[in-house]
Amino acid sequence: MNFTFLLKSSSSCSIALSIFYSKSHNQKERKKKMVKYEELRQQRLEENKKRIEELNLPLLSQALKSSTSPKPSPMKKTKPRIIATELVAVRRSPRVAKNPAPEYKEVIYYERVMIPRRVATPTKRDKSNFVYASDEERNASIVKAEKLEASLGSDYPILIRSMLPSHVSGGFWLGLPSNFCRKNLPRRDDTITLIDERGEEWPTVYLAQKNGLSGGWKKFAVDHDLSDGDAILFHLIRPTKFKVYIIRVRNASESDSTETSSSEGF
């Protein structure tokens, strides 16, 4: 046991000694390298000093410090740059160079048409009791309106429109024939007045691009209780005024039935 303990202790001592010698050797090598670096650094500094003395740089620096600084030159006056504007012909593609130059027209913006407000009246309609006219009833009202047209003469333009559900409920938009609008009505948005049989006036908004009556037509239709199948005769007595005659679909169908019954009895 003592012998093995001695062997272990001797081996550990030898390992410690080898580590100590290696550390000391590394330190000596580092010191040698530092000495060589310092020697090279000092040698380089001495070489640089000799070069500075050869170039007389210290004397030049002293001369610059002692000399007075020259006066700065005055700022030159610069003229403002003027950009000349000239009319230059517009470059056109050779494919269309032979064609005549385009003519640009001024775009005209029309003011929004406003209609005066009338006394508020109920404008909602009860769609649950809405009655659709039959083809026979619709034709009867149109025939009666055509008879009225013949009695009015041809001095002023006349237009007959048979009312549809979209005219008297829902959207309340009354479209007019484009040919009639092109020949007789204004070419831009305007206010067209509807005059009923009692002489009362109802302003409406006429949309030239859409060829129809928009704002104000709903109030006219509701206040006059227009129904599906009614024939409306528009008599243009002024450029923006319609005399309106309403032929009720119920009255027309009843008159036709009375006429047929009287003819049969005769």
Summary of the structure (lengths in Angstrom):
residues: 266
radius of gyration: 54.6
end to end distance: 159.5
largest distance: 161.7
contacts: 547
relative contact order: 0.10
helix: 45%
strand: 14%
